[in-house]
Amino acid sequence: MNPSTEPQQSGTTDVEIVIIGTGFGGLAMGAQLKRHGRESFVLLERADDVAGTWRDNTYPGAACDVPSHVYSFSFRPNPEWSRFFSPGPEILQYLRDTAREEGLLPHIRVGTDVEDARWDAAAQRWTVSTSKGVFTGRFLVTATGHLSDEALPPIKGLDGFTGEVFHSARWNHEVPLEGKRIGVIGSGATAVQVVPELAKTASELVVFQRSAQYIVPRPDRAYTESDKRLFRRDPDAMAHHRAEIFWFLESRYAERRAVPGVLDKARSEALEHLGRQIEDPELRAKLTPDYEFGCKRVLISDTYYPALTRDNVTLEASALDHVEGSKVVSTDRRAYELDVLVFCTGFETSEPPYARLVHDADGISLSDHWAHGMEAYASTTVAGFPNLFIINGPNTGLGHNSIVYIIEAQVDYILGALDWSRAGGNHVLDVSAEAQERYVDELQQRSDGTVWLGSGCKSWYIDPRSGRLTLIWPNFAHEFRYRNGTFDSAPYTPSQTATAR
């Protein structure tokens, strides 16, 4: 693929819509703009290719833990998925194909790092300064995702580690790992995929587990050629398959709602999976969570537990505390001599880095507005930031279904807003602070009684500054579309531009 590298270092490019990011969110927005006849937009991408997290995460074993046929665009069904759960390279290719086949390549500016975005109240436009020039537009859409900026914990002595260090999202393929003594920091969704692969080649593998995870079986299978032939010939069969998966996943929300019988069954299934795969009672105890099922992301794997039973693998049931040269020491004071440290420590989620770059008319950043936690009306727009839309922003994550469904609902909402603005003579849209407050309060009330706000639950879904649920949508996914998939102008205070562009 050859996304455009224009403009040059100087000059200003003026469009109607500036989109930041080319993962699922940005590409969905761009594709639907094209399909709705809107051509005046750019997609700004800091890397040299599209696909966001699926471009960045190239670690061994990388795959999706949401079924392929719902982890894809409804307007671009793919009969060629090889497996029920897609491997990472297939998702990367799917997104590259989307960019090319939807005609987005001329609109994409790769290698274009956003440095600042400001609302100009006089011009009623956004000014976006980047490493490759300035872009202005009536509307700004951020689509940087929840999992785009890796988080590295502050570890004393890490700078002095004598071996190799890298984050799973920035995998260093130049480092030979065969026969090495490797430490994996973390035991979450990435670690359960990485550890079984590293265990095959490492001479010694130490997994530093800050907290145990609930893990359930991975019902993966290959799609046969017969399956794929049916999907090619009969799109309705593929749509039916997608719908079956979607509604099955929707049923799992009852677990997060902490419905007693359903929650008890889900917890028991996870612990039975642990019991079947781990016979050693001491190891099993270390792997048994001390919080409620669903509080943290529920993981799926059939290979992680068996990997921990290998002779060359050690589960260190405490976090990494500090580093002394080639020696790494856990918080339980156990020391290990290691050659490589792989950090599977997640991403900057509750305080997204892009929020520091986006400023209102007074120069106050979005991160300052969110000093007590992210919030947005319809999970998409923010009071005081006119003509700004956020895809994958506050309260859009899901613990039970596909984020792509949420993204598509948000894109529909934004398209409705764009149409309403144009029909009204280029209205500037600024949601009222009162409407946003009511929406946020309602979500927090809805969150009460969920496993995420239960006693003893600590997860990246919760903002540590406020204790509020800011990442997760606390309801069924289809309820998000019902509530936030259609634009309603009532909560907005419109004004007209002096000159329509």
Buried (B, 14 or more C-beta within 10 A) or exposed (E): EEBBEEBEEEEEBBBBBBBBBBBBBBBBBBBBBBEEEBEEBBBBBBBEBBBBBBBBBBBBBBBBBBBBBBBBBEEBBBBEBEBBBBBBEBBBBBBBEBBBEBEBBEBBBBBBEBEBBBBEEEBBBBBBBBEBBBBBBBBBBBBBBBBBBBBBEEBEBBEEBEBBBBBBBEBEEEBEBEEBBBBBBBBBBBBBBBBBBBBEBBEBBBBBBBBBBBBBBBEBEEBEEEBBEBBEEEEEBBBEBBEEBBEEBBEBBBBBBBBEEBBEBBBEBBBEBBEEBBEEEEBBEBBBBEBBBBBBBBBBBBBBBBBBBBEBBBBBBBBBBBBEEBBBBBBEEBEBBBBBBBBBBBBBBBBBEBBBBBBBBEEEBBBEBBEEBBBBBBBBBBBBBBBBBBBBBBBBBBBBBBBBBBBBBBBBBBBBBBEBBBEEEBBBBBBBEEBBEEBBEEBBEBBEEBBBBBEEBEBBBBBEEBEBBBBBBBBBBBBBBEBBBEBEBEBBBBBEBEEEB
